[in-house]
Amino acid sequence: MPLFDEEQLQRLRQTLKRWSDTTLKKTLAKRPERMKKFMTTSSVPVKRLYTPLDIGEMDYERDLGMPGEFPYTRGVHSTMYRGRLWTMRMFAGFGTAEETNQRFKYLLEQGQTGLSVAFDMPTLYGYDTDAPEAIGEFGKCGVAVSSLADMEVLFDGIPMGDVSTSMTINSPAAIIWAMYIVAAEKQGYDRRILRGTIQNDILKEFIAQKEFIFPPDPSMRLVTDTIEFGANELPKWNTISISGYHIREAGSTAVQELAFTLADGFAYVEAALERGLDIDDFAPRLSFFFNAHNDFFEEIAKFRAARRIWARAMKEKYGAKNPRSWMLRTHAQTAGASLTAQQPENNIVRVTIQALAAVLGGTQSLHTNSMDEALALPSEKAVTIALRTQQIIAHESGVPNTIDPLAGSFYLEQLTNQMEAEANEYFRQIEALGGVVRGIENGFFQREIAEAAFRYQMEIDTHQRVVVGVNEYVAEEPVEIPILEMDPEGYERQVARLNRVRAERDNAAVQKALRELEDAARGDVNLMPPIIEAVKVYATLGEIMGVFRKVFGEYHEPVFF
């Protein structure tokens, strides 16, 4: 069902020419436009006016469809936010497990509807808190988790079978997930009812965030093991959150974020299929994580294009039969890289616009950044304002009252179509390179992102792009917002607990579990069961990762620039 017939479009061409030759020409003669070039955040030129001529080839049923139906352009659920609001999942973690546990409880009391765990740098790199490599990094960018004992404290008093938990962890994801599973079982919950997500997206680490540890092939094995284990043992758990967020934070354009993220998703699908899994057994539990950046319409178009691309690929390329396998379900987070240390209160406005774009784009879950995040981890006041931003959008703006309210906008639909077309061109380039892993190894993704980041910074430096408070509207004034301070004795408490675990556990059982894990790693069995057994006897994160470092080796990225 085409949106417009050719006769209507021909009349519109004549109308557009008349307007351009008369009304517009007179106006421009009196008052030129304020800029020579208008562009999106991704430096894509923006036309003066969009009309049905820009989307004349669109077919409603093929390209838009109905909410909750293929190709899901208008949303993955038939009632969207009229049925249930998105999950308000504020990212939190700092210092010790005790401190973060208190922040979790505070956020739940304030109306947050899901937990999202940030881990500190030693944990992200698979080191115990007292490892030499971890010195000076304890608790600074998230919570420290070195053993099952820390996970038990982190969720003390929080019913793990009732709350949905997201954990942003990648190289050590299988181990941290095992700790979560065992901690929940110790609370009395069956693992089959647990709900949540581990990020577990190692490909984007090689592409953008650089928190890889092992080479690509064994790293992909660990991800595939978790997908297989989750499909069999934790049917409500999302075993991977395929993440464009960090690709965008590294400086990519919106189209690069879209294309590279979905290409990673296809690579995980193909790895699981190669393992022998049926696509409809695991695809419904794949989830995504996108950035919500500054350009309002570009971001909305990105979410809509992502759903359509994924649905078509899953159905037509990979042969999925279950409609749930066609659905791209996503978490979104507002753009940390867009926040400024200058005039930090302005960040509240930026985050509001970005959050509104994510909601209008149809996200299932949302984190809103705090105004102070360019300066420090969020204070309690700042994180409350960020959460209230979501609640005001949900309950006061009227935006959630109808489904996909901007559909049919000539500009938005043209942007959606354009982003899909440009993403498809990237897919062709990646396939020609031999796939995502080969593209990582030859630096394709890294160069593309670096060039986009350089161009964006040059546009700021040359004042082609205004950043309020940074290169325009600058005010020399001291920052007067509260900054979070961690417990100065937290490190000593954390190390004391770690030493107590090592002293009180059955160390013979630990050594046996680590030997069995090493044997499994040298073979080809699924590694989740032996990891869980090692976690149960309180083997530490560093000890388990040490086994994998020994077997798999560590990856050192080639120099591409």
Secondary structure, 3 states (H helix, E strand, C coil): CECCCHHHHHHHHHHHHHHHHHHHHHHHHHCCCCCCCCECCCCCECCCCCCHHHHCCCEHHHHHCCCCCCCCCCCCCCCHHHCCCCEECCEECCECHHHHHHHHHHHHHCCCCCEEEEECHHHHCCCCCCCHHHCCCCCCCCECCCCHHHHHHHCCCCCCCCCCEEEECCCCHHHHHHHHHHHHHHCCCCHHHCCEEECCCHHHHHHHHCCCCCCHHHHHHHHHHHHHHHHHHCCCEECEEEECHHHHHCCCCHHHHHHHHHHHHHHHHHHHHHHCCCHHHHHHHEEEEEEECCCHHHHHHHHHHHHHHHHHHHHHHCCCCCHHHHCCCEEEEECHHHCCCCCCCHHHHHHHHHHHHHHHHCCCEEECCCCCCCCCCCCHHHHHHHHHHHHHHHHCCCHHHCCCCCCCCHHHHHHHHHHHHHHHHHHHHHHHHCCHHHHHHCCHHHHHHHHHHHHHHHHHHCCCCCCECCCECCCCCCCCCCCCCCCCCHHHHHHHHHHHHHHHCCHHHHHHHHHHHHHHHHCCCCCHHHHHHHHHCCCCHHHHHHHHHHHHCCCCCCCCC
